[in-house]
Amino acid sequence: MTKMILTTVLVFLIMVTTYSQEDYRYLSPSVYYTHGTYNNGTVTDSYAGYFTAEISEPIYMTLHYDHLNMQHPQWKYTQQSFLGTVLFSFYPFYIKPAFGHYKGDYKAKGFQYEYSDYTNLVSLDAFLYDDGWYAGAMYVHQNRIGYKEQVSDQLTLRLEKIVGWEWFFSLKPSFVTLKDGRNLFSAAAKIHYQPHYQWVFKAGGFAGERASYFDTDLLTFFNQDDTQQYQAFVQVEYDPVPELKLTVGYQHTGFRPYHINYVFAGLKSNLWL
């Protein structure tokens, strides 16, 4: 499996660099830390890194890695995430395919029981821009093998509006079908407010039901098999200098049997070379 993933990444990089007409001009490394607490006693710590590079003027590549540790009084779970995506920015049309691989290892405490699971994900996001409006659709397919197999297909629509330089509104209805027979619908909304060029305030969430949900903007995959029922978040971004962005936030997510509170912080650099 590891050999297959490395081969896929190599082919992916070769495919992208064949389009390159010049050296990198824009680079953006970033790191994030997330701490989560469940009301059932589970605690999580996630360490994530992103690296975005401009391959040519209309093409941007992003590589992402995440290491997640979950601790429960009776078990522990470790997950590694590898993801790559390319944004083809052919104004006013944009298209972004993504490929992801997730490996999880479970081990019970106090007796000999453990297993591993693997998830492969592919997505395609396409949208148009016109006079401050973004409209489009994204499709995601994921397949998990291991202790509990799962296959899901996700269709999400995008409708977003930029109002001046201060306000941004987003609405994303989503439909997910799963191998176990669940057909889930949800609607996500968020708002950005930028009162000053150095500050951005964000808030949003979703209502409805979803599972195995992939966010093609944040490149985050909520691969808990339980059904999510709602989410709410607030976030603040501050740019002390144009090349640096600081992020802190809070998120509350409700599932059918439990809920999770997250706090997160990140540091992102924007470099022009």
Kinemage of the C-alpha trace (Angstrom):
@kinemage 1
@onewidth
@group {chain A} dominant
@subgroup {mainchain}
@vectorlist {calphas} color= white
{ca met a 1} P 0.000 0.000 0.000
{ca thr a 2} L 2.808 2.431 0.906
{ca lys a 3} L 4.569 1.711 -2.395
{ca met a 4} L 1.347 2.394 -4.275
{ca ile a 5} L 0.860 5.718 -2.488
{ca leu a 6} L 4.441 6.845 -3.150
{ca thr a 7} L 4.078 5.900 -6.818
{ca thr a 8} L 0.819 7.823 -7.044
{ca val a 9} L 2.404 10.924 -5.489
{ca leu a 10} L 5.376 10.700 -7.887
{ca val a 11} L 3.120 10.412 -10.930
{ca phe a 12} L 1.024 13.268 -9.543
{ca leu a 13} L 4.071 15.544 -9.237
{ca ile a 14} L 5.347 14.646 -12.702
{ca met a 15} L 1.921 15.363 -14.186
{ca val a 16} L 1.824 18.793 -12.564
{ca thr a 17} L 5.388 19.858 -13.360
{ca thr a 18} L 4.909 19.119 -17.071
{ca tyr a 19} L 2.704 22.214 -17.148
{ca ser a 20} L 5.350 24.412 -15.559
{ca gln a 21} L 6.722 27.172 -17.780
{ca glu a 22} L 8.822 28.892 -15.092
{ca asp a 23} L 10.187 28.490 -11.585
{ca tyr a 24} L 7.968 28.738 -8.500
{ca arg a 25} L 6.798 32.291 -7.858
{ca tyr a 26} L 4.461 31.831 -4.879
{ca leu a 27} L 5.124 29.604 -1.870
{ca ser a 28} L 2.920 29.182 1.189
{ca pro a 29} L 3.936 26.810 4.009
{ca ser a 30} L 1.653 26.590 7.038
{ca val a 31} L 1.296 24.589 10.260
{ca tyr a 32} L -1.751 23.993 12.493
{ca tyr a 33} L -2.441 22.426 15.871
{ca thr a 34} L -5.889 21.212 16.970
{ca his a 35} L -6.920 19.908 20.405
{ca gly a 36} L -10.240 18.125 20.778
{ca thr a 37} L -12.180 16.923 23.826
{ca tyr a 38} L -15.114 14.489 23.591
{ca asn a 39} L -17.809 14.225 26.229
{ca asn a 40} L -17.130 10.450 26.338
{ca gly a 41} L -13.583 10.909 27.679
{ca thr a 42} L -11.653 10.874 24.380
{ca val a 43} L -8.935 13.497 23.811
{ca thr a 44} L -7.328 14.260 20.424
{ca asp a 45} L -4.243 16.147 19.300
{ca ser a 46} L -3.654 16.912 15.628
{ca tyr a 47} L -0.515 18.336 14.003
{ca ala a 48} L -0.969 19.384 10.382
{ca gly a 49} L 1.188 20.967 7.707
{ca tyr a 50} L 0.380 22.400 4.273
{ca phe a 51} L 2.671 23.456 1.466
{ca thr a 52} L 1.295 25.383 -1.522
{ca ala a 53} L 3.395 26.332 -4.545
{ca glu a 54} L 2.662 28.159 -7.778
{ca ile a 55} L 3.711 25.792 -10.544
{ca ser a 56} L 2.881 28.275 -13.300
{ca glu a 57} L 0.728 31.380 -13.346
{ca pro a 58} L -2.646 29.545 -13.458
{ca ile a 59} L -1.662 26.322 -11.619
{ca tyr a 60} L -1.177 25.857 -7.857
{ca met a 61} L -0.253 22.634 -6.073
{ca thr a 62} L -0.888 21.867 -2.388
{ca leu a 63} L 0.546 18.984 -0.375
{ca his a 64} L -0.885 18.212 3.073
{ca tyr a 65} L 0.142 15.964 5.970
{ca asp a 66} L -1.651 15.447 9.270
{ca his a 67} L -0.792 13.339 12.317
{ca leu a 68} L -3.674 12.642 14.706
{ca asn a 69} L -3.512 11.031 18.155
{ca met a 70} L -6.724 9.929 19.915
{ca gln a 71} L -6.620 8.810 23.545
{ca his a 72} L -9.462 7.131 25.433
{ca pro a 73} L -9.294 5.455 28.865
{ca gln a 74} L -9.802 2.091 27.111
{ca trp a 75} L -8.037 2.546 23.755
{ca lys a 76} L -5.846 4.736 21.559
{ca tyr a 77} L -5.958 5.516 17.840
{ca thr a 78} L -3.309 7.086 15.614
{ca gln a 79} L -3.971 8.347 12.093
{ca gln a 80} L -1.674 9.687 9.376
{ca ser a 81} L -3.125 11.657 6.469
{ca phe a 82} L -1.488 12.347 3.104
{ca leu a 83} L -3.211 14.562 0.529
{ca gly a 84} L -2.333 16.336 -2.701
{ca thr a 85} L -4.382 18.707 -4.838
{ca val a 86} L -3.938 21.000 -7.838
{ca leu a 87} L -5.895 24.181 -8.517
{ca phe a 88} L -6.193 25.050 -12.201
{ca ser a 89} L -7.079 28.754 -12.171
{ca phe a 90} L -8.322 29.513 -15.691
{ca tyr a 91} L -10.360 32.637 -14.960
{ca pro a 92} L -13.340 32.681 -14.681
{ca phe a 93} L -13.329 28.869 -14.452
{ca tyr a 94} L -11.552 26.933 -11.686
{ca ile a 95} L -11.067 23.202 -11.246
{ca lys a 96} L -9.397 21.374 -8.366
{ca pro a 97} L -8.854 17.595 -8.219
{ca ala a 98} L -7.574 16.050 -4.978
{ca phe a 99} L -6.204 12.655 -3.906
{ca gly a 100} L -5.931 11.528 -0.293
{ca his a 101} L -4.742 8.505 1.699
{ca tyr a 102} L -5.450 7.970 5.411
{ca lys a 103} L -3.950 5.235 7.599
{ca gly a 104} L -5.264 4.538 11.085
{ca asp a 105} L -3.979 2.213 13.837
{ca tyr a 106} L -6.184 1.166 16.766
{ca lys a 107} L -4.931 -0.502 19.931
{ca ala a 108} L -6.977 -1.463 22.978
{ca lys a 109} L -5.518 -0.823 26.418
{ca gly a 110} L -5.209 -3.644 28.931
{ca phe a 111} L -5.483 -6.584 26.500
{ca gln a 112} L -4.166 -7.745 23.145
{ca tyr a 113} L -6.392 -6.287 20.447
{ca glu a 114} L -5.418 -4.016 17.580
{ca tyr a 115} L -6.174 -3.332 13.912
{ca ser a 116} L -5.354 -0.943 11.070
{ca asp a 117} L -7.624 0.688 8.533
{ca tyr a 118} L -6.940 2.526 5.279
{ca thr a 119} L -8.979 5.129 3.433
{ca asn a 120} L -8.441 6.348 -0.110
{ca leu a 121} L -10.189 9.497 -1.310
{ca val a 122} L -10.574 11.261 -4.643
{ca ser a 123} L -12.459 14.496 -5.271
{ca leu a 124} L -13.150 16.989 -8.045
{ca asp a 125} L -14.183 20.583 -7.325
{ca ala a 126} L -15.243 22.881 -10.195
{ca phe a 127} L -16.656 26.403 -9.987
{ca leu a 128} L -17.145 29.681 -11.873
{ca tyr a 129} L -16.598 33.285 -10.807
{ca asp a 130} L -18.712 36.166 -12.078
{ca asp a 131} L -19.098 39.663 -10.623
{ca gly a 132} L -18.373 38.653 -7.030
{ca trp a 133} L -20.274 35.348 -7.215
{ca tyr a 134} L -18.821 31.830 -7.015
{ca ala a 135} L -21.011 28.936 -8.140
{ca gly a 136} L -20.056 25.315 -8.633
{ca ala a 137} L -20.176 21.702 -7.515
{ca met a 138} L -17.813 19.151 -6.006
{ca tyr a 139} L -17.845 15.361 -5.980
{ca val a 140} L -16.009 13.156 -3.460
{ca his a 141} L -15.599 9.374 -3.391
{ca gln a 142} L -13.958 7.555 -0.493
{ca asn a 143} L -13.324 3.892 0.234
{ca arg a 144} L -12.205 2.578 3.644
{ca ile a 145} L -10.974 -0.938 4.299
{ca gly a 146} L -9.975 -2.541 7.584
{ca tyr a 147} L -11.949 -3.273 10.743
{ca lys a 148} L -15.072 -1.665 9.300
{ca glu a 149} L -15.366 -1.122 5.561
{ca gln a 150} L -17.143 1.947 4.270
{ca val a 151} L -17.763 3.518 0.860
{ca ser a 152} L -19.318 6.948 0.399
{ca asp a 153} L -20.163 9.364 -2.396
{ca gln a 154} L -20.592 13.061 -1.684
{ca leu a 155} L -22.063 15.824 -3.848
{ca thr a 156} L -21.748 19.383 -2.576
{ca leu a 157} L -22.951 22.557 -4.285
{ca arg a 158} L -21.267 25.944 -3.876
{ca leu a 159} L -22.885 29.403 -3.857
{ca glu a 160} L -20.728 32.236 -2.505
{ca lys a 161} L -20.740 36.024 -2.697
{ca ile a 162} L -18.064 38.664 -2.115
{ca val a 163} L -19.649 41.934 -0.960
{ca gly a 164} L -17.064 44.673 -1.274
{ca trp a 165} L -13.802 43.893 0.517
{ca glu a 166} L -15.420 43.524 3.950
{ca trp a 167} L -17.960 40.695 3.615
{ca phe a 168} L -17.989 37.176 2.241
{ca phe a 169} L -20.949 34.762 2.409
{ca ser a 170} L -20.985 31.042 1.608
{ca leu a 171} L -23.725 28.423 1.347
{ca lys a 172} L -22.980 24.743 0.622
{ca pro a 173} L -25.764 22.155 0.580
{ca ser a 174} L -24.406 18.600 0.564
{ca phe a 175} L -25.748 15.097 -0.048
{ca val a 176} L -23.851 11.957 1.056
{ca thr a 177} L -24.720 8.316 0.376
{ca leu a 178} L -22.961 5.504 2.265
{ca lys a 179} L -22.544 1.780 1.682
{ca asp a 180} L -24.445 0.986 4.891
{ca gly a 181} L -27.610 2.547 3.432
{ca arg a 182} L -27.525 6.022 4.964
{ca asn a 183} L -28.592 8.920 2.729
{ca leu a 184} L -27.668 12.158 4.491
{ca phe a 185} L -28.382 15.814 3.664
{ca ser a 186} L -26.876 18.908 5.265
{ca ala a 187} L -26.361 22.594 4.554
{ca ala a 188} L -23.245 24.515 5.606
{ca ala a 189} L -22.999 28.304 5.824
{ca lys a 190} L -20.266 30.716 6.823
{ca ile a 191} L -19.578 34.430 6.886
{ca his a 192} L -16.321 36.394 6.816
{ca tyr a 193} L -16.014 39.971 8.022
{ca gln a 194} L -12.852 42.012 7.408
{ca pro a 195} L -13.101 45.377 9.208
{ca his a 196} L -9.394 46.070 8.632
{ca tyr a 197} L -6.880 44.678 6.164
{ca gln a 198} L -5.013 42.942 9.017
{ca trp a 199} L -8.068 41.321 10.655
{ca val a 200} L -10.631 38.757 9.466
{ca phe a 201} L -13.431 37.322 11.614
{ca lys a 202} L -15.162 34.108 10.518
{ca ala a 203} L -18.199 32.205 11.805
{ca gly a 204} L -20.356 29.398 10.497
{ca gly a 205} L -21.344 25.782 10.725
{ca phe a 206} L -23.811 23.278 9.334
{ca ala a 207} L -27.148 21.692 10.181
{ca gly a 208} L -28.592 18.385 9.014
{ca glu a 209} L -26.773 15.063 8.815
{ca arg a 210} L -23.476 14.019 7.246
{ca ala a 211} L -20.740 11.386 7.573
{ca ser a 212} L -17.381 10.762 5.859
{ca tyr a 213} L -17.466 14.423 4.827
{ca phe a 214} L -14.575 16.034 2.927
{ca asp a 215} L -14.115 19.818 2.825
{ca thr a 216} L -12.445 20.615 -0.500
{ca asp a 217} L -11.582 24.173 0.616
{ca leu a 218} L -9.941 23.350 3.947
{ca leu a 219} L -8.763 19.906 2.730
{ca thr a 220} L -10.033 18.327 5.945
{ca phe a 221} L -11.749 14.940 6.063
{ca phe a 222} L -14.220 14.147 8.863
{ca asn a 223} L -13.957 10.376 8.577
{ca gln a 224} L -15.735 9.418 11.788
{ca asp a 225} L -18.297 6.809 10.796
{ca asp a 226} L -20.924 8.182 13.193
{ca thr a 227} L -23.473 10.635 11.822
{ca gln a 228} L -22.710 14.307 12.398
{ca gln a 229} L -25.793 16.389 13.203
{ca tyr a 230} L -24.532 19.961 13.546
{ca gln a 231} L -21.433 22.123 13.797
{ca ala a 232} L -20.621 25.706 14.801
{ca phe a 233} L -17.303 27.560 14.701
{ca val a 234} L -15.711 30.969 15.215
{ca gln a 235} L -12.279 31.959 13.952
{ca val a 236} L -10.000 35.017 13.985
{ca glu a 237} L -7.154 35.708 11.556
{ca tyr a 238} L -4.514 38.398 12.055
{ca asp a 239} L -1.770 39.477 9.649
{ca pro a 240} L 1.011 41.200 11.632
{ca val a 241} L 2.848 41.611 8.306
{ca pro a 242} L 1.668 40.807 4.757
{ca glu a 243} L 3.843 37.671 4.658
{ca leu a 244} L 2.432 36.125 7.843
{ca lys a 245} L -1.022 35.076 9.053
{ca leu a 246} L -1.966 33.933 12.570
{ca thr a 247} L -5.167 31.932 13.140
{ca val a 248} L -7.031 30.878 16.289
{ca gly a 249} L -10.496 29.391 16.591
{ca tyr a 250} L -13.065 27.237 18.341
{ca gln a 251} L -15.393 24.587 16.899
{ca his a 252} L -18.214 22.536 18.416
{ca thr a 253} L -19.451 19.449 16.554
{ca gly a 254} L -22.409 17.284 17.555
{ca phe a 255} L -22.766 13.616 16.657
{ca arg a 256} L -25.675 11.312 17.335
{ca pro a 257} L -24.016 9.653 20.405
{ca tyr a 258} L -21.549 12.380 21.497
{ca his a 259} L -20.115 15.860 20.861
{ca ile a 260} L -16.625 17.319 20.441
{ca asn a 261} L -15.117 20.698 21.360
{ca tyr a 262} L -12.069 21.771 19.341
{ca val a 263} L -9.606 24.633 19.770
{ca phe a 264} L -7.075 25.278 17.033
{ca ala a 265} L -4.252 27.626 16.115
{ca gly a 266} L -2.183 28.045 12.983
{ca leu a 267} L 0.647 29.965 11.373
{ca lys a 268} L 0.746 30.584 7.621
{ca ser a 269} L 3.403 32.277 5.507
{ca asn a 270} L 2.869 33.868 2.089
{ca leu a 271} L 6.087 34.245 0.104
{ca trp a 272} L 6.635 35.687 -3.355
{ca leu a 273} L 9.905 34.579 -4.953
